Each structure stands twice: as C-alpha cells, then as structure tokens.
Amino acid sequence: MSGVGESRSELLGWLNELLRLNYAKIEQCGTGAAYCQIMDSIYGDVPMHRVKFNASAEYEFLTNFKILQSCFTKHRLEKTILVEKLVKCRFQDNLEFLQWLKKFWTQTKDESAYDAESRRKYRAPTVPTTNSNISGSNSTSGTIGGSNSAPTSVVKRRANGPLRSSLTGSIRSSAPSAIRKSSNEQLMSVQTKLSQTQLNLETLQKEVTQYREAMCIMERERDFYFGKLRDIEILSQSTKDLCKEGIYSSDPNELVRFLDKIQQILYATEEGFEVAEDETKPNRENDATIRKSAGTPDLIDTKHQPAHNLITDEETF
C-alpha cells in the first residue's frame, strides 16, 4: 500500500530523486512526460526519444499520454488513465494518479539501477570529425570516448532540460490564475452594466408614474369642463323651450336671470378645481357695475358660489 495517502512533498521528493528532475508542483506532471519515464524505469521499453519533457501545449501533452497508454496496453495494465482530466494540470487529479503510480512502482520495480538522465536525453552517438577536436576536448574536459563521459552539447541539454520543463510547468500553472482574473473582470463589468440598467429602469418607472398622475388630472379636468358645457347646453335649450311656450316674457330682468345662471355654471367649482379669487373678482365686479348701470338687481351672491355645477332652477325643469 505504499504511495497511498502520501503527501505532495513526499511524492515530489521521490519523483525528483528517481528521474533526476526538479519539479516544484504536482501539476507539472500533467504533461505526461514524468509518468512515461516512471513506467520506463520499471520496464525499460518506453520510447523515451519520443517523450516531450519540454511540452507546453495540450496537443503535446496528449502525445505523451498516447505513449503512456501504449505502455499500459502492452503490459496489460487495467488501470484507466483519465487523460482529459490529467492534461488540465489540476492538482487533485494528478496527485491521485501519481499516488497510484508510486504504489505500482513500489510493487513492481526490481533492484536494478536506473539512469534517468541517459534515458531521457538519449541521442544517436556522434562520430568525431578530426583527431585535433578529440585531443582539444581531452585537454579541457577529460576523455570523451570513454563510457562514463558525454558530449558537451548533451551535458548542456541535460542541464537545461529540467529547467525548461520547470519553466513550462510554471507557465501552465499560472494560466488558470490568468483565466480566473479575466473571468472576474468580465463579472465585474457585467455587474456594473446590470446596476446601471437597474438605475435606468427605476428612473423610467418614476417617469411613467408621473405621466399617469398627469393623465388622471387632465381626464378630471376634461370631465369637469365638459360637465359645464353640458349644463349650459341644457339650460339654453330649456329656456328656449319655455320662451316658445310663453312662460318667459321679453322683460330684461328675465334675460339677466338667464345670464346669471350661466355665470353660476361657469364659476361653479369642485374639489381639485378651485378658481383663484384674484382672477374672477374683476370680472364679477364688472358684471355688477353693468347690472347697476342697467338698473337690474344683483341676483348672484358672489361670496357663495355653488359647490358643484348642477342646475337647480325649478322654472327650467
């Protein structure tokens, strides 16, 4: 059961020691390269020259996982590789798979030593062109042709390989944070637009309420003045009929009474439609002056106007 429940630091220590890497995060295993070499350390038949430790794109990760899947199929391992989750370089998915792989390695690996760097940096041997190059190389870095030495370019690639892989993993690990930052900015922008829209909606609702109130007032005024016109129409028609029947004579006083009734209708008010006193007083005074000069009595009490515009003359009804 070794490997199950091991911490992140323990797994990273085992991985870096076995493969001579310098991984700093479990998420860096999402490239699939380290998984391929762990299987190579067990069976020694993984085509490591095809494994890309410096992979930076998801399609390159998929290539590594295809090599890993081929190794599992070849050795009839029934473990399911959740490639779609692992290539996302998420911590939990790669931690669980690495724990299983550590357990499998502990149960399966033999006692033989494994040279991770030589397998990972395998290249076809190069043939020296001149003896002077060989002797010059011997004078600076020792014997080159021996089994324990390696070309300078290979050494540089060995030194740069883990660092490049680490940088690639760091870049990929920073990608989710950049995506989260972009998502947060978009969310804030949407929230700002929503708040502005709500303010505009409240303003429009207030304007609609004001327009409705104004419309109600205008409708009341319309009905009010229409009622006055209707009362004058009825009064005129009734008086005309009475004149035809001979009830009203041609006495000027009768005409004054008729005009007074019309004025009562015109100046009649109701709640919400009060007439300013300074606007009606001059007209009424002029009417009184005219009536006095004509010798007609003042039949209208200007201080007590009717509270509504109903016709109450018994003679006309």
Backbone torsions as a table, in degrees:
resi	resn	phi	psi	omega
1	MET	NA	14.2	-179.6
2	SER	-64.9	138.0	179.6
3	GLY	102.0	-21.7	-179.0
4	VAL	-82.0	122.5	178.6
5	GLY	82.8	6.9	178.3
6	GLU	-70.1	149.8	-176.2
7	SER	-76.4	168.9	-180.0
8	ARG	-62.1	-44.1	-177.4
9	SER	-66.8	-36.0	178.6
10	GLU	-67.1	-41.7	179.4
11	LEU	-67.1	-40.8	177.9
12	LEU	-64.9	-39.3	177.4
13	GLY	-62.3	-44.6	178.1
14	TRP	-63.9	-43.1	-178.3
15	LEU	-64.2	-47.3	-178.2
16	ASN	-66.7	-35.2	179.3
17	GLU	-71.3	-39.6	-178.4
18	LEU	-69.4	-44.2	-172.3
19	LEU	-102.8	1.9	-179.1
20	ARG	57.0	49.5	178.3
21	LEU	-113.6	176.8	175.6
22	ASN	-133.1	47.1	177.6
23	TYR	-63.3	137.5	179.1
24	ALA	-105.9	-17.0	-177.7
25	LYS	-137.6	148.8	176.0
26	ILE	-63.5	-32.1	-177.4
27	GLU	-60.4	-24.6	-179.7
28	GLN	-66.3	-18.4	176.9
29	CYS	-70.8	-12.5	-179.1
30	GLY	-64.2	-13.0	175.3
31	THR	-71.2	-19.4	179.3
32	GLY	86.9	-13.4	-176.3
33	ALA	-66.1	-44.8	-178.8
34	ALA	-64.6	-37.6	178.2
35	TYR	-62.6	-40.8	178.9
36	CYS	-61.5	-42.4	-176.6
37	GLN	-74.7	-28.5	174.1
38	ILE	-62.5	-42.1	177.2
39	MET	-67.1	-33.8	177.1
40	ASP	-66.9	-32.9	178.3
41	SER	-67.8	-22.3	178.9
42	ILE	-86.9	-50.8	-172.7
43	TYR	-102.8	-26.5	178.5
44	GLY	71.5	16.8	-177.4
45	ASP	-122.4	14.4	177.2
46	VAL	-80.2	130.7	179.1
47	PRO	-70.0	84.0	-174.5
48	MET	-66.0	-22.0	179.1
49	HIS	-69.5	-14.5	177.5
50	ARG	-95.8	-13.5	-178.7
51	VAL	-78.6	131.9	-175.8
52	LYS	-105.0	103.7	178.1
53	PHE	-79.0	-20.1	179.5
54	ASN	-100.2	25.5	-179.2
55	ALA	-66.5	139.3	-179.7
56	SER	-129.3	-8.6	-179.6
57	ALA	-115.5	155.8	-175.4
58	GLU	-65.4	-33.8	179.7
59	TYR	-66.6	-28.1	175.7
60	GLU	-73.5	-35.4	175.6
61	PHE	-61.3	-41.5	-178.9
62	LEU	-63.4	-35.0	176.8
63	THR	-61.9	-44.1	178.1
64	ASN	-62.4	-40.5	-179.1
65	PHE	-71.3	-26.9	173.2
66	LYS	-64.5	-41.6	176.6
67	ILE	-63.0	-41.9	178.9
68	LEU	-64.2	-42.5	179.4
69	GLN	-63.8	-37.3	177.6
70	SER	-63.3	-38.8	177.3
71	CYS	-64.4	-42.9	178.3
72	PHE	-62.5	-41.9	-179.9
73	THR	-66.8	-41.3	-178.5
74	LYS	-61.7	-39.8	-177.6
75	HIS	-99.0	12.4	173.1
76	ARG	56.2	48.2	175.5
77	LEU	-91.6	129.1	-174.7
78	GLU	-89.3	3.1	179.2
79	LYS	-66.7	132.4	178.1
80	THR	-86.3	129.5	178.2
81	ILE	-98.6	113.9	179.5
82	LEU	-83.9	78.3	-172.8
83	VAL	-61.9	-43.6	-175.4
84	GLU	-60.9	-31.0	178.1
85	LYS	-83.4	-40.3	-175.7
86	LEU	-66.0	-38.8	-177.2
87	VAL	-69.2	-13.0	176.6
88	LYS	-76.7	-5.7	176.2
89	CYS	58.7	39.7	175.2
90	ARG	-88.8	147.3	-172.3
91	PHE	-63.2	-52.3	-171.2
92	GLN	-64.2	-42.6	-178.5
93	ASP	-63.4	-46.0	-179.0
94	ASN	-71.8	-31.9	177.1
95	LEU	-63.5	-45.7	-179.0
96	GLU	-64.1	-42.0	-179.3
97	PHE	-68.5	-37.5	178.7
98	LEU	-68.2	-35.0	176.2
99	GLN	-63.1	-43.4	178.0
100	TRP	-63.9	-42.5	-178.6
101	LEU	-65.5	-36.8	177.0
102	LYS	-64.5	-41.6	177.9
103	LYS	-63.0	-45.9	-179.9
104	PHE	-63.1	-40.0	179.4
105	TRP	-63.1	-42.7	-179.2
106	THR	-62.9	-37.5	-177.8
107	GLN	-80.3	-21.1	-170.1
108	THR	-112.0	-32.2	-172.8
109	LYS	-65.5	137.0	177.4
110	ASP	-86.6	-169.9	-175.2
111	GLU	-85.7	-5.6	-176.0
112	SER	-69.1	149.2	179.7
113	ALA	-76.8	155.8	-178.7
114	TYR	-131.6	121.4	179.4
115	ASP	-93.5	93.6	-173.5
116	ALA	-65.5	-40.3	-175.2
117	GLU	-68.3	-41.3	-179.5
118	SER	-67.6	-35.3	177.7
119	ARG	-72.2	-39.6	-177.3
120	ARG	-72.6	-35.0	-177.7
121	LYS	-104.2	30.6	-178.2
122	TYR	-64.2	130.4	174.9
123	ARG	-138.9	154.6	175.9
124	ALA	-64.7	137.3	-177.6
125	PRO	-63.2	139.7	178.0
126	THR	-97.7	142.4	-178.7
127	VAL	-95.8	126.8	178.8
128	PRO	-62.3	144.2	-178.4
129	THR	-85.7	-39.3	-178.4
130	THR	-136.3	158.5	178.4
131	ASN	-70.8	-29.4	-179.2
132	SER	-64.1	-36.9	177.4
133	ASN	-64.2	-38.2	-179.9
134	ILE	-66.7	-46.7	-178.2
135	SER	-65.1	-38.3	177.9
136	GLY	-63.9	-37.9	178.6
137	SER	-69.0	-36.3	179.9
138	ASN	-64.6	-34.9	-175.9
139	SER	-71.8	-21.0	-177.6
140	THR	-106.5	-37.1	-174.3
141	SER	-126.2	11.2	177.4
142	GLY	92.9	-170.5	-178.2
143	THR	-70.6	128.3	-178.8
144	ILE	-92.8	-36.3	-174.1
145	GLY	-73.3	-9.1	-177.1
146	GLY	-70.8	164.8	-177.4
147	SER	-73.6	-19.9	-176.2
148	ASN	-96.7	4.0	-177.6
149	SER	-111.6	168.8	179.6
150	ALA	-146.8	151.6	178.4
151	PRO	-60.5	154.1	-178.3
152	THR	-60.7	-40.6	-179.9
153	SER	-62.1	-37.3	178.3
154	VAL	-65.5	-40.9	179.5
155	VAL	-62.3	-40.8	179.4
156	LYS	-64.7	-41.0	178.9
157	ARG	-65.5	-34.7	176.6
158	ARG	-64.7	-39.1	-179.0
159	ALA	-71.7	-35.9	-176.2
160	ASN	-84.9	-24.1	-175.3
161	GLY	-58.4	-55.7	-179.9
162	PRO	-61.2	-38.7	-179.4
163	LEU	-64.1	-43.2	179.0
164	ARG	-63.2	-41.3	178.5
165	SER	-63.7	-39.2	179.1
166	SER	-65.5	-42.4	178.3
167	LEU	-63.2	-40.6	178.8
168	THR	-61.9	-43.2	178.7
169	GLY	-63.8	-37.7	179.1
170	SER	-65.1	-40.4	179.3
171	ILE	-63.6	-44.0	-179.8
172	ARG	-66.9	-34.8	179.6
173	SER	-70.6	-26.9	178.0
174	SER	-81.2	-14.7	-178.9
175	ALA	-62.6	-45.3	178.9
176	PRO	-59.3	-37.5	179.1
177	SER	-65.2	-38.1	177.1
178	ALA	-64.5	-39.5	178.7
179	ILE	-65.4	-41.7	178.5
180	ARG	-63.2	-39.7	179.0
181	LYS	-62.8	-44.1	178.6
182	SER	-62.9	-40.9	179.2
183	SER	-64.1	-40.3	179.5
184	ASN	-64.7	-40.3	178.3
185	GLU	-63.7	-42.7	178.1
186	GLN	-63.3	-40.4	179.0
187	LEU	-63.3	-42.2	178.7
188	MET	-64.5	-38.7	178.4
189	SER	-63.8	-43.0	179.1
190	VAL	-64.8	-40.9	179.1
191	GLN	-64.3	-38.9	177.8
192	THR	-63.1	-45.5	178.8
193	LYS	-62.7	-38.7	179.4
194	LEU	-64.8	-41.7	178.9
195	SER	-63.5	-42.9	178.5
196	GLN	-63.0	-40.4	178.6
197	THR	-63.9	-40.2	178.0
198	GLN	-63.5	-40.4	177.4
199	LEU	-63.3	-43.4	178.2
200	ASN	-62.4	-39.1	179.2
201	LEU	-64.5	-41.7	178.5
202	GLU	-63.4	-40.6	178.5
203	THR	-62.4	-44.2	179.1
204	LEU	-63.9	-39.0	178.3
205	GLN	-63.7	-39.0	177.4
206	LYS	-64.2	-42.2	179.3
207	GLU	-63.8	-40.9	178.4
208	VAL	-61.7	-40.6	178.4
209	THR	-62.7	-42.6	178.9
210	GLN	-63.5	-42.8	178.9
211	TYR	-63.1	-38.6	178.7
212	ARG	-64.7	-43.4	178.6
213	GLU	-62.4	-43.6	178.8
214	ALA	-62.7	-38.3	179.1
215	MET	-65.0	-40.2	178.3
216	CYS	-62.6	-41.0	179.8
217	ILE	-63.9	-44.3	-179.9
218	MET	-64.6	-36.6	177.8
219	GLU	-65.8	-38.9	177.2
220	ARG	-64.7	-42.4	178.2
221	GLU	-63.0	-42.1	177.9
222	ARG	-58.3	-48.3	-179.6
223	ASP	-64.0	-36.9	-178.5
224	PHE	-62.8	-51.2	-177.0
225	TYR	-73.7	-29.7	174.6
226	PHE	-65.1	-36.8	177.7
227	GLY	-63.4	-40.2	176.9
228	LYS	-60.7	-48.0	179.9
229	LEU	-61.0	-39.0	179.4
230	ARG	-65.2	-40.5	178.7
231	ASP	-64.7	-42.0	178.3
232	ILE	-63.1	-39.5	178.9
233	GLU	-62.3	-44.7	179.7
234	ILE	-64.9	-43.4	179.8
235	LEU	-62.1	-44.0	-179.4
236	SER	-63.8	-44.8	-178.5
237	GLN	-66.0	-40.2	179.8
238	SER	-66.1	-43.5	178.8
239	THR	-62.6	-41.0	178.8
240	LYS	-60.9	-43.7	179.1
241	ASP	-63.5	-40.6	179.6
242	LEU	-66.3	-35.0	177.1
243	CYS	-64.7	-40.7	179.1
244	LYS	-64.4	-33.4	-179.5
245	GLU	-79.9	-7.0	177.5
246	GLY	86.0	11.2	179.8
247	ILE	-74.7	-40.7	176.5
248	TYR	-92.9	135.7	176.8
249	SER	-97.6	-176.2	180.0
250	SER	-89.1	19.4	178.0
251	ASP	-64.9	133.3	178.8
252	PRO	-59.9	-27.9	179.7
253	ASN	-63.1	-34.8	177.9
254	GLU	-65.3	-39.2	177.0
255	LEU	-64.8	-39.1	178.2
256	VAL	-64.3	-42.0	178.0
257	ARG	-60.7	-40.1	179.0
258	PHE	-63.0	-44.3	178.9
259	LEU	-65.7	-35.8	178.5
260	ASP	-64.2	-38.1	178.3
261	LYS	-63.9	-39.3	177.8
262	ILE	-63.6	-40.8	178.3
263	GLN	-65.5	-36.2	176.7
264	GLN	-60.5	-40.7	178.6
265	ILE	-67.2	-43.3	-177.3
266	LEU	-64.5	-39.5	-176.1
267	TYR	-92.9	1.3	177.2
268	ALA	-66.5	140.5	-178.4
269	THR	-126.8	165.0	172.7
270	GLU	-141.2	174.7	-174.9
271	GLU	-59.4	128.0	179.8
272	GLY	95.4	-7.1	-178.7
273	PHE	-134.5	51.7	179.5
274	GLU	-74.6	137.6	178.8
275	VAL	-94.7	131.5	-179.4
276	ALA	-61.1	137.2	-175.1
277	GLU	-67.4	-35.6	-177.9
278	ASP	-70.4	-19.6	-179.6
279	GLU	-83.5	-30.4	-175.6
280	THR	-96.6	-23.5	-175.0
281	LYS	-61.1	-47.4	-178.7
282	PRO	-59.2	-41.6	-178.6
283	ASN	-64.2	-40.9	-179.1
284	ARG	-67.9	-38.9	178.4
285	GLU	-63.1	-40.5	178.3
286	ASN	-63.2	-39.8	179.0
287	ASP	-63.6	-40.4	179.9
288	ALA	-66.2	-39.3	179.0
289	THR	-63.6	-41.5	179.8
290	ILE	-63.7	-42.8	-178.8
291	ARG	-65.6	-39.3	179.1
292	LYS	-65.9	-41.0	179.5
293	SER	-65.9	-28.6	178.5
294	ALA	-85.3	-5.3	178.6
295	GLY	78.1	22.3	-179.5
296	THR	-102.8	145.2	-179.0
297	PRO	-72.5	151.9	177.6
298	ASP	-84.4	103.9	-175.3
299	LEU	-91.7	-3.0	-175.2
300	ILE	-111.9	128.0	173.8
301	ASP	-86.6	104.6	-174.8
302	THR	-70.1	-14.9	-179.8
303	LYS	-87.2	-15.4	-177.5
304	HIS	-127.3	80.3	176.1
305	GLN	-79.1	149.4	180.0
306	PRO	-64.7	148.7	-178.2
307	ALA	-78.1	-6.6	178.9
308	HIS	-151.4	176.2	-173.5
309	ASN	-106.8	45.5	178.1
310	LEU	-93.9	146.0	178.5
311	ILE	-88.3	126.3	-174.6
312	THR	-121.4	10.5	-179.7
313	ASP	-73.2	118.0	-177.4
314	GLU	-68.8	-24.4	-176.3
315	GLU	-71.5	-27.1	-177.2
316	THR	-93.5	-2.6	-179.9
317	PHE	-130.8	NA	NA
